[in-house]
Amino acid sequence: KDVVEKGFDRMKNNLDLGRLRVHSNHKAWNKTFVGFLALILLSKIHYTMVQEKLYCKMTMKELILTLSKLRIQEIKGVRILFPLTKLQKTIFKAFGAKEPS
């Protein structure tokens, strides 16, 4: 019961799905489905952060903000990734993802 309540709380507050504010049933279903997928992703992120003890270093919001700072620039068809910070490398390692090159 607690897990379900926390899930709905995340949907309502973090994903801004408190009120759907749509005019058709079709759009309401679409928005709910996308919210459901986002909730699955957030739950997986939360689980990994707990398992890897990342909450000692950052909040989930800080983790997402840190990853949103990744930058790739394309110059004459060549993709250049800005160097990863130490924290970004820690996140990639915790999630078992290969560091981009």
C-alpha positions as CSV (number, residue, x, y, z in Angstrom):
1,K,0.0,0.0,0.0
2,D,2.8,2.4,0.9
3,V,4.6,1.9,-2.4
4,V,1.4,2.7,-4.4
5,E,0.7,5.8,-2.3
6,K,4.3,7.0,-2.9
7,G,3.9,6.3,-6.6
8,F,0.7,8.4,-6.8
9,D,2.4,11.2,-4.8
10,R,5.3,11.2,-7.3
11,M,2.8,11.3,-10.2
12,K,0.9,14.2,-8.6
13,N,3.8,16.3,-7.4
14,N,6.9,15.5,-9.4
15,L,5.3,14.8,-12.7
16,D,2.7,17.5,-12.4
17,L,-0.2,15.2,-13.1
18,G,-2.5,16.4,-10.3
19,R,-5.1,17.7,-12.7
20,L,-5.0,16.6,-16.3
21,R,-6.5,19.8,-17.8
22,V,-7.6,18.2,-21.1
23,H,-10.8,18.4,-23.1
24,S,-11.0,14.9,-24.6
25,N,-11.0,11.4,-23.2
26,H,-8.4,10.4,-25.7
27,K,-5.9,13.1,-24.5
28,A,-6.6,12.2,-20.9
29,W,-5.7,8.5,-21.6
30,N,-2.5,9.6,-23.5
31,K,-1.4,11.9,-20.7
32,T,-2.1,9.3,-18.1
33,F,-0.1,6.6,-20.1
34,V,2.9,8.9,-20.5
35,G,2.7,9.7,-16.7
36,F,2.6,5.9,-16.0
37,L,5.8,5.4,-18.1
38,A,7.5,8.3,-16.4
39,L,6.5,6.8,-13.0
40,I,8.1,3.4,-14.0
41,L,11.3,5.2,-14.9
42,L,11.3,7.3,-11.7
43,S,10.7,4.1,-9.7
44,K,13.7,2.4,-11.3
45,I,15.9,5.5,-10.7
46,H,14.8,5.5,-7.1
47,Y,15.5,1.8,-6.7
48,T,19.0,2.1,-8.2
49,M,19.8,5.2,-6.0
50,V,18.8,3.3,-2.9
51,Q,20.8,0.2,-3.9
52,E,23.9,2.2,-4.9
53,K,23.5,4.6,-1.9
54,L,23.4,7.6,-4.1
55,Y,21.0,9.4,-1.8
56,C,24.0,10.0,0.5
57,K,25.5,12.2,-2.2
58,M,22.5,13.8,-3.9
59,T,18.7,13.9,-4.3
60,M,16.9,12.5,-7.3
61,K,16.3,16.0,-8.5
62,E,20.0,16.8,-8.3
63,L,20.8,13.6,-10.2
64,I,18.5,14.5,-13.0
65,L,19.9,18.1,-13.1
66,T,23.4,16.7,-13.2
67,L,22.7,14.5,-16.1
68,S,20.8,17.3,-17.9
69,K,24.1,19.2,-18.1
70,L,25.6,16.6,-20.5
71,R,26.5,18.5,-23.7
72,I,27.3,17.2,-27.2
73,Q,28.4,19.6,-29.9
74,E,28.5,18.7,-33.6
75,I,31.3,20.4,-35.6
76,K,31.6,19.6,-39.3
77,G,29.8,16.3,-38.8
78,V,31.9,15.2,-35.8
79,R,30.2,14.8,-32.5
80,I,32.2,16.1,-29.5
81,L,31.1,15.3,-26.0
82,F,32.1,17.7,-23.3
83,P,34.1,16.0,-20.6
84,L,32.1,14.2,-17.9
85,T,32.3,15.5,-14.3
86,K,33.3,13.1,-11.5
87,L,29.7,13.1,-10.3
88,Q,28.4,12.2,-13.8
89,K,30.9,9.3,-14.0
90,T,29.6,8.1,-10.6
91,I,26.0,8.1,-11.9
92,F,26.9,6.2,-15.0
93,K,28.8,3.6,-13.0
94,A,25.9,3.3,-10.5
95,F,23.4,2.6,-13.2
96,G,25.7,0.2,-15.1
97,A,25.7,2.4,-18.2
98,K,28.7,2.8,-20.4
99,E,30.2,6.3,-20.3
100,P,29.6,8.1,-23.6
101,S,32.7,8.7,-25.7
